[in-house]
Structures are given as structure tokens and as C-alpha cells.
Amino acid sequence: MQQLKKILVIRLSSIGDIILTTPLLRRLHAAYPDCVIDYCTKPPFAVLLASNPRLSAIYTTEELPTGAYDLVIDLQRNLRSHAIASSVRAGRTVHYRKENWKKWLMVQFKINLYGSSRSVVDRYQDALKDIELSTDCQGCELYPSSDDRAFAQPFFESRQKTIAICFGAKHFTKRYPSQGFAAIISLLLNEMPLQFLLLGGKEDAAHATEIMHSLPESSRARVVNLAGNCSLMQTAALLERSDAVLSNDTGLMHMASAFSKKLFVLFGSSSAAFGFLPYQTPYELFEAEHLPCRPCSHIGRDHCPKGHFRCMNDLSAALIARKILDCCT
């Protein structure tokens, strides 16, 4: 096996993509336990890695790494990450192959050359195919601090079963309608005395308000709206304690997967073929499988190109609620 003393991993964004690099960090550490492994990302995402025991140092685009590395692993592969990789003295640099041409064929002509829905985790590891790494069956990793867990504790003191709802997404076509989430919550509360946590960032707060306003007044007391009121790692601590998670195709879905939570996942304009299903955790996937206009984008759009938004509107709130009840009873 090649001897490595110092490795730099580069992945600049975003939440889910960075979390999906953590199995590779674990496998690198297992193969080279005495090796220094450093990481470079954008400043807002450094907290996702701050307590990761596999890492020696975390650098950002505002405080770049310097010096020499035996191996640089560029998992971002854009102009900025290339510049960072080129700025250090590297014995060897490897790059993740994004295969954007396959995404283009899927979106434009619905031609799937991916074969199975192989995870991006495994595609990341392909960049190191000539290095002998384990393919363990463990999932992603996150490490909330004791302060983060102390923040989460009061929301679970009643010992009610709790469903976290990650209702946001950057792009419209990845967001299940607010009225749909409200319908699922109402159906579940008709059957069980559950607690619900609405989780998201400040940019999701308006959608959380829509969900709350769409609920019957009698249901609102069982829904805690935390959108925009938690840090990333406080959100992670809340997901760690939840009994199950209902989520759009978003970074918080991957955050929940790091705690092996049962996930109920709503895919709209995207496709499982792109490799972003939850990794090594149980999940139920809801998607309009035979809709001919899917996928219309590999990252999402700000509107439905067809105007009907059937990829999300066709997902049955009753079916989703039934699957969640089966898990919670």
C-alpha cells in the first residue's frame, strides 16, 4: 500500500455534498491511521466537520491551506478548487469525475447511463480507485457538540414520538407544497399524539409559516416551528434525537442520515440516478416514477417548466402519512 503522511481533501459546498464525503474520510483514516488528513471548504460549512475525529485541520476559502501534501483529493472539481489544489505542493492530485454529460443526457433526453442508483459516496471513492480503501457498510458521520445537544434536549422532555420535517429546499421544484406537509401532519395527528419539529434555515421561514397557517388550529400546539432559529449543528442535534424524518431532497436529509434515522424522502424534479439518496440508512422514497418530464434538472428549478408541478403534486399525502404511521406504531 502506498505510504501517505499528509492528505488534503477539498469539497467547498454544500451541506449534503460535504456530509457525503465523511465515509471517505473514515475509510482514509482506517487505511492510514497515522496520516494527517486536512480539509478545505467554504466558511459556512466548516462547522459540519469541526468535531470530526478523522481530521487534523479544517481550512476555508478565507484561510487556505499551505505547505506540502502527499495527496490532494479534489471532490469539488471546479475552477476554485483547482486553484486551491494548485496552490499547495502536492505529490499527487486526484479529481472527482462529475460526469456532467450523463446528467445532461438524463435531463435533456431522459437517457440514463448511470445504470443503478449508485451513491455519490462510492463515486467519490472512485477518484481513489488505485488506493486500497475499505468499503465498509457504515454511513455518514456528524458530531454535534455537548452545547448543541443541550440545545436540543428541552424539545424531547415530554418523551412523545417526534417527527422532524425538513420541508425546505433551495429550489422550488425540490419543495413539496406547504399544504401537502400540513395535510400529512393533520392525518398523522388524527391517528397518534405525535410531536413535529419544522427544521430549516432563515430562507425557509416563510414556508414554515405557510405550513403552520395551513394546519387546523387544534394541531398547531403539536408543531414546533424552529425554522431560522437553529444553527446547522443544533439542527443536527435535533435530528439525532428525532424518531423519524420526513424530508425533501435537501442537505438536511443527508444530515439525518448521519444518525441512521428512518427517512421518508420526497423527490420532485430530481432523480435517484444522480446518486443522492440517503446513504446506509433505512428510507422510503416517494416519487412520481413514470412522469415523462422527470428529471427536469439535476439541481432543481425556480418553477415547473410544464406548469403542472405533477412531480410533487402527484405525491399522495395519505400514502406518505400511512408509511410514517407504519414506522411509528
Secondary structure, 3 states (H helix, E strand, C coil): CCCCCEEEEECCCCHHHHHCCHHHHHHHHHHCCCCEEEEEECHHHHHHCCCCCCCCEEEECCECCCCEECEEEECCCCHHHHHHHHHCEECCEEECCCCHHHHHHHHHHCCCCCCCCCCHHHHHHHCCCCCCCCCCCCCCCCCCCHHHHHHHHHHHCCCCCEEEEECCCCCHHHCCCHHHHHHHHHHHHCCCCCEEEEECCHHHHHHHHHHHHHCCHHHHHHEEECCCCCCHHHHHHHHHHCCEEEEECCHHHHHHHCCCCEEEEECCCCCHHHCCCCCCCCEEEECCCCCCCCCCCCCCCCCCCCCCCHHHHCCCHHHHHHHHHHHHC
